[in-house]
Amino acid sequence: MTPFKTLPPEVQAQLRDTYAKEMEPQAKTCSLDEKIARFNAWLAPQGVSFDLDDLPRRK
């Protein structure tokens, strides 16, 4: 699996945009753990992994 944070920024943006469009009809959640789990499950068939370390850090 390729870690999400190692992908080029334009690929990350494309994946986030595609995911957001596909998940629009899904039930929303406020749980960060649930959001990460859903995104990771969606990315897995594409050979990409995502976890807390992939979240951008505040400066």
N, CA, C and O atoms as a GROMACS GRO file, in nm:
protein
  236
    1MET      N    1   0.084  -0.118   0.000
    1MET     CA    2   0.000   0.000   0.000
    1MET      C    3   0.088   0.125   0.000
    1MET      O    4   0.190   0.131   0.069
    2THR      N    5   0.048   0.220  -0.077
    2THR     CA    6   0.120   0.347  -0.083
    2THR      C    7   0.058   0.444   0.018
    2THR      O    8  -0.062   0.468   0.014
    3PRO      N    9   0.138   0.498   0.109
    3PRO     CA   10   0.084   0.597   0.203
    3PRO      C   11   0.036   0.722   0.129
    3PRO      O   12   0.104   0.773   0.041
    4PHE      N   13  -0.080   0.769   0.166
    4PHE     CA   14  -0.142   0.885   0.103
    4PHE      C   15  -0.048   1.004   0.099
    4PHE      O   16  -0.039   1.073  -0.002
    5LYS      N   17   0.024   1.029   0.210
    5LYS     CA   18   0.109   1.148   0.219
    5LYS      C   19   0.227   1.144   0.123
    5LYS      O   20   0.291   1.246   0.100
    6THR      N   21   0.258   1.027   0.067
    6THR     CA   22   0.370   1.018  -0.027
    6THR      C   23   0.327   1.046  -0.171
    6THR      O   24   0.411   1.057  -0.260
    7LEU      N   25   0.197   1.057  -0.193
    7LEU     CA   26   0.147   1.087  -0.327
    7LEU      C   27   0.170   1.235  -0.359
    7LEU      O   28   0.170   1.318  -0.268
    8PRO      N   29   0.188   1.269  -0.486
    8PRO     CA   30   0.201   1.410  -0.523
    8PRO      C   31   0.075   1.488  -0.482
    8PRO      O   32  -0.034   1.433  -0.481
    9PRO      N   33   0.091   1.616  -0.447
    9PRO     CA   34  -0.024   1.696  -0.402
    9PRO      C   35  -0.142   1.697  -0.499
    9PRO      O   36  -0.258   1.697  -0.456
   10GLU      N   37  -0.114   1.696  -0.629
   10GLU     CA   38  -0.225   1.699  -0.725
   10GLU      C   39  -0.302   1.567  -0.725
   10GLU      O   40  -0.424   1.567  -0.746
   11VAL      N   41  -0.234   1.456  -0.701
   11VAL     CA   42  -0.300   1.326  -0.691
   11VAL      C   43  -0.382   1.320  -0.562
   11VAL      O   44  -0.495   1.270  -0.563
   12GLN      N   45  -0.328   1.370  -0.453
   12GLN     CA   46  -0.402   1.375  -0.327
   12GLN      C   47  -0.531   1.455  -0.345
   12GLN      O   48  -0.638   1.412  -0.303
   13ALA      N   49  -0.520   1.571  -0.409
   13ALA     CA   50  -0.638   1.657  -0.430
   13ALA      C   51  -0.742   1.587  -0.517
   13ALA      O   52  -0.861   1.594  -0.489
   14GLN      N   53  -0.696   1.519  -0.622
   14GLN     CA   54  -0.788   1.448  -0.711
   14GLN      C   55  -0.861   1.338  -0.635
   14GLN      O   56  -0.982   1.321  -0.650
   15LEU      N   57  -0.789   1.262  -0.553
   15LEU     CA   58  -0.851   1.155  -0.475
   15LEU      C   59  -0.952   1.212  -0.374
   15LEU      O   60  -1.062   1.159  -0.359
   16ARG      N   61  -0.915   1.321  -0.306
   16ARG     CA   62  -1.008   1.383  -0.210
   16ARG      C   63  -1.135   1.432  -0.279
   16ARG      O   64  -1.245   1.412  -0.229
   17ASP      N   65  -1.118   1.495  -0.395
   17ASP     CA   66  -1.234   1.547  -0.469
   17ASP      C   67  -1.326   1.435  -0.516
   17ASP      O   68  -1.448   1.443  -0.502
   18THR      N   69  -1.267   1.330  -0.571
   18THR     CA   70  -1.346   1.216  -0.619
   18THR      C   71  -1.418   1.150  -0.503
   18THR      O   72  -1.536   1.116  -0.514
   19TYR      N   73  -1.348   1.132  -0.393
   19TYR     CA   74  -1.408   1.071  -0.273
   19TYR      C   75  -1.527   1.155  -0.225
   19TYR      O   76  -1.634   1.102  -0.197
   20ALA      N   77  -1.508   1.286  -0.216
   20ALA     CA   78  -1.615   1.375  -0.168
   20ALA      C   79  -1.740   1.364  -0.256
   20ALA      O   80  -1.852   1.359  -0.205
   21LYS      N   81  -1.720   1.359  -0.387
   21LYS     CA   82  -1.834   1.348  -0.478
   21LYS      C   83  -1.906   1.214  -0.462
   21LYS      O   84  -2.030   1.209  -0.463
   22GLU      N   85  -1.829   1.107  -0.448
   22GLU     CA   86  -1.890   0.975  -0.435
   22GLU      C   87  -1.959   0.956  -0.301
   22GLU      O   88  -2.054   0.879  -0.290
   23MET      N   89  -1.913   1.025  -0.199
   23MET     CA   90  -1.968   1.006  -0.065
   23MET      C   91  -2.079   1.105  -0.030
   23MET      O   92  -2.138   1.095   0.078
   24GLU      N   93  -2.110   1.199  -0.119
   24GLU     CA   94  -2.214   1.298  -0.092
   24GLU      C   95  -2.344   1.237  -0.042
   24GLU      O   96  -2.402   1.289   0.054
   25PRO      N   97  -2.393   1.130  -0.104
   25PRO     CA   98  -2.521   1.075  -0.058
   25PRO      C   99  -2.511   0.994   0.073
   25PRO      O  100  -2.613   0.957   0.130
   26GLN      N  101  -2.390   0.968   0.120
   26GLN     CA  102  -2.371   0.888   0.242
   26GLN      C  103  -2.409   0.968   0.366
   26GLN      O  104  -2.410   1.092   0.363
   27ALA      N  105  -2.440   0.898   0.472
   27ALA     CA  106  -2.468   0.962   0.601
   27ALA      C  107  -2.341   1.031   0.650
   27ALA      O  108  -2.231   0.976   0.641
   28LYS      N  109  -2.358   1.150   0.703
   28LYS     CA  110  -2.245   1.227   0.754
   28LYS      C  111  -2.208   1.180   0.894
   28LYS      O  112  -2.292   1.124   0.965
   29THR      N  113  -2.083   1.205   0.934
   29THR     CA  114  -2.038   1.172   1.068
   29THR      C  115  -1.944   1.282   1.116
   29THR      O  116  -1.874   1.344   1.036
   30CYS      N  117  -1.942   1.305   1.245
   30CYS     CA  118  -1.850   1.400   1.306
   30CYS      C  119  -1.726   1.329   1.361
   30CYS      O  120  -1.628   1.394   1.397
   31SER      N  121  -1.731   1.198   1.367
   31SER     CA  122  -1.622   1.120   1.424
   31SER      C  123  -1.502   1.118   1.330
   31SER      O  124  -1.511   1.069   1.217
   32LEU      N  125  -1.389   1.171   1.378
   32LEU     CA  126  -1.268   1.169   1.297
   32LEU      C  127  -1.224   1.026   1.268
   32LEU      O  128  -1.180   0.996   1.157
   33ASP      N  129  -1.237   0.939   1.367
   33ASP     CA  130  -1.200   0.798   1.346
   33ASP      C  131  -1.284   0.736   1.235
   33ASP      O  132  -1.232   0.661   1.152
   34GLU      N  133  -1.413   0.765   1.234
   34GLU     CA  134  -1.503   0.710   1.131
   34GLU      C  135  -1.469   0.768   0.994
   34GLU      O  136  -1.469   0.696   0.895
   35LYS      N  137  -1.440   0.898   0.989
   35LYS     CA  138  -1.404   0.961   0.862
   35LYS      C  139  -1.277   0.898   0.804
   35LYS      O  140  -1.270   0.870   0.685
   36ILE      N  141  -1.177   0.878   0.890
   36ILE     CA  142  -1.052   0.816   0.845
   36ILE      C  143  -1.076   0.673   0.799
   36ILE      O  144  -1.022   0.631   0.697
   37ALA      N  145  -1.156   0.598   0.874
   37ALA     CA  146  -1.185   0.459   0.838
   37ALA      C  147  -1.255   0.452   0.702
   37ALA      O  148  -1.222   0.367   0.619
   38ARG      N  149  -1.351   0.540   0.680
   38ARG     CA  150  -1.424   0.541   0.552
   38ARG      C  151  -1.332   0.576   0.435
   38ARG      O  152  -1.336   0.512   0.330
   39PHE      N  153  -1.249   0.679   0.455
   39PHE     CA  154  -1.158   0.721   0.348
   39PHE      C  155  -1.057   0.611   0.319
   39PHE      O  156  -1.027   0.582   0.204
   40ASN      N  157  -1.004   0.550   0.424
   40ASN     CA  158  -0.907   0.443   0.408
   40ASN      C  159  -0.970   0.324   0.336
   40ASN      O  160  -0.906   0.264   0.249
   41ALA      N  161  -1.092   0.289   0.369
   41ALA     CA  162  -1.161   0.178   0.302
   41ALA      C  163  -1.184   0.210   0.155
   41ALA      O  164  -1.175   0.121   0.070
   42TRP      N  165  -1.214   0.335   0.124
   42TRP     CA  166  -1.236   0.376  -0.014
   42TRP      C  167  -1.105   0.374  -0.093
   42TRP      O  168  -1.104   0.338  -0.210
   43LEU      N  169  -0.994   0.413  -0.028
   43LEU     CA  170  -0.864   0.417  -0.095
   43LEU      C  171  -0.802   0.279  -0.114
   43LEU      O  172  -0.728   0.258  -0.210
   44ALA      N  173  -0.831   0.186  -0.026
   44ALA     CA  174  -0.764   0.055  -0.025
   44ALA      C  175  -0.767  -0.017  -0.161
   44ALA      O  176  -0.663  -0.067  -0.203
   45PRO      N  177  -0.881  -0.024  -0.230
   45PRO     CA  178  -0.880  -0.092  -0.360
   45PRO      C  179  -0.789  -0.026  -0.463
   45PRO      O  180  -0.755  -0.086  -0.565
   46GLN      N  181  -0.750   0.098  -0.436
   46GLN     CA  182  -0.661   0.171  -0.527
   46GLN      C  183  -0.515   0.158  -0.484
   46GLN      O  184  -0.426   0.220  -0.544
   47GLY      N  185  -0.490   0.078  -0.379
   47GLY     CA  186  -0.354   0.055  -0.334
   47GLY      C  187  -0.297   0.168  -0.250
   47GLY      O  188  -0.175   0.182  -0.240
   48VAL      N  189  -0.384   0.247  -0.190
   48VAL     CA  190  -0.341   0.362  -0.110
   48VAL      C  191  -0.392   0.345   0.032
   48VAL      O  192  -0.504   0.299   0.053
   49SER      N  193  -0.310   0.382   0.129
   49SER     CA  194  -0.353   0.378   0.269
   49SER      C  195  -0.354   0.518   0.327
   49SER      O  196  -0.283   0.606   0.280
   50PHE      N  197  -0.437   0.538   0.429
   50PHE     CA  198  -0.450   0.668   0.495
   50PHE      C  199  -0.469   0.643   0.644
   50PHE      O  200  -0.548   0.557   0.684
   51ASP      N  201  -0.397   0.720   0.725
   51ASP     CA  202  -0.416   0.711   0.869
   51ASP      C  203  -0.389   0.848   0.932
   51ASP      O  204  -0.369   0.946   0.861
   52LEU      N  205  -0.389   0.855   1.063
   52LEU     CA  206  -0.371   0.983   1.133
   52LEU      C  207  -0.243   1.055   1.091
   52LEU      O  208  -0.241   1.178   1.088
   53ASP      N  209  -0.138   0.981   1.060
   53ASP     CA  210  -0.012   1.043   1.020
   53ASP      C  211  -0.023   1.116   0.886
   53ASP      O  212   0.063   1.198   0.853
   54ASP      N  213  -0.126   1.086   0.809
   54ASP     CA  214  -0.144   1.150   0.680
   54ASP      C  215  -0.219   1.282   0.690
   54ASP      O  216  -0.224   1.357   0.592
   55LEU      N  217  -0.275   1.312   0.804
   55LEU     CA  218  -0.346   1.439   0.822
   55LEU      C  219  -0.246   1.553   0.826
   55LEU      O  220  -0.138   1.539   0.884
   56PRO      N  221  -0.281   1.666   0.763
   56PRO     CA  222  -0.188   1.780   0.770
   56PRO      C  223  -0.179   1.832   0.912
   56PRO      O  224  -0.277   1.831   0.986
   57ARG      N  225  -0.064   1.878   0.950
   57ARG     CA  226  -0.040   1.931   1.085
   57ARG      C  227  -0.057   2.082   1.084
   57ARG      O  228  -0.018   2.151   0.990
   58ARG      N  229  -0.117   2.132   1.191
   58ARG     CA  230  -0.129   2.277   1.206
   58ARG      C  231   0.007   2.335   1.240
   58ARG      O  232   0.088   2.273   1.308
   59LYS      N  233   0.029   2.454   1.192
   59LYS     CA  234   0.158   2.521   1.217
   59LYS      C  235   0.145   2.622   1.328
   59LYS      O  236   0.243   2.688   1.364
   0.00000   0.00000   0.00000
